[in-house]
């Protein structure tokens, strides 16, 4: 009887512990057929004009694990491990958890998060882009391909970072990140210090972010600031973002403007955006623009079909050093979340 009572007590204790903790397996599979037609200086660029089985037109393919433990007293601990996938080939493109690898402590004070994660300045590129910074319609086709954008080691994420998220106070929230460089030279995927201030109440969302960050050379730093906003009118959600960045030593500058919208139509969502990027290096200015439109048709809460079309035109030196670049891209695919 005594052994039975001890066993029952152990089961009860184990059940209580499980009730206070949770672990979730999650992921996304996004595969599409993509056609890109590109000309450089008016001549077809055969090497980059292709029809391919590709991925990540509506969402980034991923596999992850996340969990939360109740510590009592209003506090909790959490972890998040997330890696990219290549569903078009079946290879484990990111099971090293390069998309996110963090551990957190949360409570009434907010959240302290440690590890590899999105930078505060990246969130504005992502949140206020109808295409979410991925696929042929993403603003990364312009800004992320300029000399400034491509050089940033922390354009999207920072390694070795510590972050603080404040509690939401009547719609206002702050996010601060510092990435420990951990190398003697400037070039580091962790060289980052930035903050983001947001306000969201009802249909309005506004955010400002600024940062100093490293690039992929040993003698540079970049200052980057951006602002984004959206307003949900019900029948559509217009959005806006504006980014300025400067490489301090080379005095290379870039600005990026996006105006876009999403609008529900039937069980789906229309997306559209116009992006203009201007850059200056050595006193020489270049610019380019992109127009994109897409439609995502929801088959269920987890599964959707989508199609995106984008046209891009850029001066020589903005994306291609050779000559003026023109590109037309189309993708049709399916996204499933689990």
Residue, then its C-alpha position, 0 to 999 in steps of 0.5 A: x500500500x505504501x509503495x502504491x501511495x508513493x507511486x501515485x504521488x509521483x504520478x501526481x507530481x509529474x502531472x502537475x509539472x507537465x501541466x505547468x510546461x508545454x512544448x510545441x512542434x511547428x513548421x511551414x512548407x512553402x513550394x512554388x514554380x517560379x519564372x524569372x526573365x532578366x535583361x542586363x543592358x537590354x540583353x537577355x541574361x540567360x544565366x539568371x532567366x530560369x524556370x525553377x521549382x523554388x520555395x518561400x513565396x508566401x512564407x519561409x519554410x521552417x521547422x521548429x520547437x518552442x516551449x514555455x514553463x510556468x515558474x510561479x509568481x507571474x514568471x515563466x521561462x521559454x525557449x525557441x529553436x527554429x531552422x529553415x527547410x528546403x522542401x523543393x529538394x528535401x534537404x535540411x537547410x536550417x536544422x542548425x536553428x539559424x532562423x531563431x535560437x533563444x531562451x527567455x524569462x518573462x513576467x510583469x517586467x516584460x521579457x529578456x531574450x538571449x540568443x540569435x533572433x531578428x533585429x529590431x530594424x528588421x521587424x519594420x521591413x517585415x511587418x510593413x511589407x505586404x509580401x513579408x520580405x520574402x518571395x518575388x514581391x518582397x522589398x528585399x529585391x531592391x533594398x536588400x540587393x543594394x551595396x548597403x543592404x547586401x553588406x549588412x551582416x545583421x540585416x535580418x538577425x544578430x547572433x550572440x544577442x541580448x534583448x529586452x521587450x517592455x510590457x505593452x503599456x496602453x499600446x506602447x512597447x519598446x524593444x532593445x537589442x545588443x549583439x556581442x561582436x565577439x571578434x576584434x575586427x568590425x566584421x561580425x554577424x553579432x555587431x548590432x545595437x538598436x531599439x524599436x518603439x511601437x504603438x498599436x491600438x485598434x486599426x493603427x500600427x506605427x513603429x520606429x527603429x534605429x541601429x548601428x551595425x556591422x557589415x561584411x568587411x572589417x572596416x565598416x559600420x552602418x547606421x540604419x533607421x526606418x519607420x513603418x505604419x499601417x491602418x486597417x480600414x476593414x476593406x483594405x490595409x494600406x501600409x508604408x515604410x521608409x528606410x535610410x542607411x549609411x556606411x560611415x567610412x565609404x560614405x555610401x548611402x541608401x534610402x528605400x520607400x515602400x507603399x503597399x496594401x492588402x485587401x481581403x477578397x473572398x476567402x483570399x487576400x490581394x497584395x500590392x506594393x511599390x518600392x523605390x530605392x535610391x543609393x549614392x556612392x562616391x558622389x554617383x547616384x543610382x535608383x530603381x523601382x519595383x511593382x508587385x501584385x499577388x493573391x493568396x487564396x485560403x483553402x483552410x486556416x493552414x493551407x493556401x494557394x498563391x500567385x505573385x508577379x513583380x517587375x523591377x528596373x534598376x540603374x547600373x550599379x544599384x543591383x548589377x554593376x554591369x548595366x541597367x537591369x530589368x527583371x520580371x518574376x512570376x511564382x505560383x505555389x502552395x503554403x501549408x502550416x502545421 
